[in-house]
Amino acid sequence: MKGIDTKPGKTTDIPIIAANAITDPLPYAGVAVSSLVAHHLTPEENIALIRNVSRTCKRFIIHDLVRHPMPLWLFTIFICPLIGHEASVDGRQSVRRAYTPEEFKALVQTAIAGAGATFTTDVSPLLSRQIIDLRFSPD
């Protein structure tokens, strides 16, 4: 197990490789996971990330937020009172920047067009998260 980060911090058990997962060559892996990153990337960067991961992985699981009033409201009412002001502002901004399930599905379809890849989507009942599960066909 390895991690990829442009600015890796200190870790304990998992080695973190200093690399840009959008553009740099990645190590071979059976499964790659991206958690709460997609909303920080432009559609073009997400497409490039998916294509780059497909070169060295058979499966790519992307977990991210959903842009919708429900999670924004839930975060504001239940989480913001428990965290500091800066984290509250950042969290609300993240929900606002996230992709709707329809937008993210279209983005993934563009990324895998002609590649023989398949994917499924799963959106939680309260729209607090979405998961894209991509499977790339072997060369």
C-alpha positions as CSV (number, residue, x, y, z in Angstrom):
1,M,0.0,0.0,0.0
2,K,1.3,3.4,-1.0
3,G,-0.1,6.9,-1.0
4,I,0.4,9.8,-3.5
5,D,0.6,13.4,-2.5
6,T,2.2,16.5,-4.0
7,K,3.4,17.5,-0.6
8,P,3.6,14.4,1.6
9,G,3.6,14.9,5.3
10,K,4.9,12.5,8.0
11,T,3.3,9.1,8.0
12,T,3.6,6.1,10.2
13,D,3.0,2.8,8.3
14,I,2.1,3.9,4.8
15,P,4.8,5.3,2.5
16,I,3.7,8.4,0.6
17,I,5.2,9.1,-2.8
18,A,5.7,12.8,-3.7
19,A,3.9,13.0,-7.1
20,N,1.1,14.6,-8.9
21,A,-1.5,11.9,-9.5
22,I,-3.0,13.9,-12.4
23,T,0.2,14.0,-14.4
24,D,3.0,11.9,-13.0
25,P,3.5,8.2,-13.6
26,L,1.9,6.1,-10.8
27,P,2.9,2.8,-9.3
28,Y,1.0,-0.3,-10.4
29,A,-1.8,-1.3,-8.1
30,G,-4.9,-3.4,-8.1
31,V,-7.0,-0.6,-6.7
32,A,-6.5,3.1,-6.3
33,V,-8.7,5.2,-4.0
34,S,-9.3,9.0,-4.1
35,S,-11.2,10.4,-1.1
36,L,-12.5,13.9,-0.9
37,V,-10.2,15.2,-3.6
38,A,-12.5,15.5,-6.7
39,H,-14.2,18.7,-5.6
40,H,-10.8,20.4,-5.4
41,L,-10.1,19.6,-9.1
42,T,-11.5,21.1,-12.3
43,P,-13.4,18.8,-14.6
44,E,-10.4,18.7,-16.9
45,E,-8.1,17.7,-14.0
46,N,-10.6,15.0,-12.9
47,I,-10.6,13.6,-16.4
48,A,-6.8,13.6,-16.6
49,L,-6.6,11.9,-13.1
50,I,-9.0,9.1,-14.2
51,R,-7.0,8.6,-17.4
52,N,-3.7,8.6,-15.6
53,V,-4.9,6.1,-12.9
54,S,-6.2,3.8,-15.7
55,R,-2.7,3.3,-17.0
56,T,-1.6,1.5,-13.9
57,C,-4.7,0.3,-12.0
58,K,-7.5,-2.1,-12.7
59,R,-9.9,-0.3,-10.4
60,F,-10.3,3.3,-9.2
61,I,-12.7,4.2,-6.4
62,I,-13.5,7.9,-6.1
63,H,-15.3,9.1,-2.9
64,D,-16.4,12.7,-2.8
65,L,-19.0,15.1,-1.6
66,V,-22.3,15.9,-3.4
67,R,-23.3,19.5,-4.3
68,H,-26.9,19.8,-3.1
69,P,-28.7,21.9,-0.5
70,M,-29.3,18.8,1.8
71,P,-25.7,18.1,2.8
72,L,-24.9,21.8,3.0
73,W,-27.8,22.3,5.4
74,L,-26.9,19.2,7.4
75,F,-23.2,20.3,7.7
76,T,-24.2,23.8,8.7
77,I,-26.7,22.7,11.4
78,F,-25.0,19.7,12.9
79,I,-21.2,20.0,12.2
80,C,-20.4,23.7,12.1
81,P,-21.4,24.2,15.8
82,L,-18.8,21.6,16.8
83,I,-15.8,22.9,14.7
84,G,-14.1,26.2,14.4
85,H,-15.1,29.1,12.1
86,E,-12.4,28.5,9.6
87,A,-13.2,24.8,9.2
88,S,-16.9,25.6,9.0
89,V,-16.3,28.1,6.1
90,D,-14.0,25.6,4.4
91,G,-16.5,22.7,4.7
92,R,-19.4,24.7,3.3
93,Q,-17.2,25.8,0.4
94,S,-16.3,22.2,-0.3
95,V,-19.9,21.2,-0.5
96,R,-20.6,24.2,-2.8
97,R,-17.7,23.2,-5.1
98,A,-18.6,19.5,-5.3
99,Y,-20.1,18.0,-8.4
100,T,-23.7,16.9,-8.6
101,P,-24.1,13.2,-9.3
102,E,-25.2,14.0,-12.9
103,E,-22.1,16.3,-13.5
104,F,-19.7,13.7,-12.1
105,K,-21.3,10.9,-14.1
106,A,-20.9,12.9,-17.3
107,L,-17.3,13.8,-16.4
108,V,-16.5,10.1,-15.9
109,Q,-18.1,9.1,-19.1
110,T,-15.9,11.6,-20.9
111,A,-12.8,10.3,-19.2
112,I,-13.4,6.7,-20.2
113,A,-14.9,7.2,-23.6
114,G,-13.5,4.6,-26.0
115,A,-11.4,3.0,-23.2
116,G,-13.6,-0.1,-22.6
117,A,-13.9,0.9,-19.0
118,T,-17.1,0.6,-16.9
119,F,-18.3,2.3,-13.7
120,T,-21.0,2.4,-11.2
121,T,-22.2,5.2,-9.0
122,D,-23.5,5.2,-5.5
123,V,-25.0,8.3,-3.8
124,S,-25.9,8.1,-0.1
125,P,-29.6,8.6,0.9
126,L,-29.0,12.1,2.5
127,L,-26.7,13.1,-0.4
128,S,-23.7,13.4,1.9
129,R,-21.4,11.5,-0.4
130,Q,-21.0,9.9,-3.8
131,I,-18.8,7.0,-4.8
132,I,-17.7,6.3,-8.4
133,D,-16.3,2.8,-8.9
134,L,-14.4,2.5,-12.1
135,R,-13.1,-0.8,-13.6
136,F,-10.5,-0.6,-16.4
137,S,-10.2,-3.4,-18.9
138,P,-6.8,-5.0,-19.2
139,D,-4.7,-4.1,-22.3
